[in-house]
Amino acid sequence: MAKLYTEKFSNSNTFKPKTETINFLLNYSKALKVSVYKGLKFESVMN
């Protein structure tokens, strides 16, 4: 039987990402372009 992970951990909200990580993710999301053509999705990074 599959193990269910329903317990709440007390330290789950203590993640403090670095500023560089946040900037990287924001810049990546700004450069990501999703195009739809005939029902197909194409993802491209515009760098």
C-alpha positions in Angstrom: 0.0 0.0 0.0 1.3 3.5 -0.8 2.5 5.6 2.0 0.6 8.8 2.4 2.5 11.9 3.3 -0.2 13.8 5.2 1.8 14.8 8.3 2.5 18.5 8.7 6.1 19.3 9.4 6.8 22.3 11.7 9.8 23.4 9.6 8.2 23.3 6.2 7.8 27.2 6.0 11.4 28.0 6.9 12.7 28.0 3.3 14.7 31.2 2.6 15.8 31.2 -1.0 18.8 33.3 -2.0 18.2 36.5 -3.9 20.2 35.1 -6.8 17.8 32.2 -7.0 14.7 34.4 -7.1 16.3 36.7 -9.7 17.2 33.7 -11.9 13.6 32.4 -11.7 12.1 35.8 -12.5 14.4 36.4 -15.4 13.7 32.9 -16.8 10.0 33.4 -16.6 10.3 36.7 -18.4 12.3 35.1 -21.2 9.9 32.1 -21.6 7.6 32.3 -24.5 4.8 29.8 -25.0 3.3 29.6 -28.5 0.3 27.6 -29.5 0.0 26.4 -33.1 -2.8 24.1 -34.2 -3.4 22.9 -30.7 0.3 22.2 -30.0 2.2 24.2 -27.3 5.8 25.2 -28.0 8.0 26.6 -25.3 11.1 28.7 -26.2 13.5 30.7 -24.1 14.1 34.0 -25.7 17.7 34.8 -24.7 
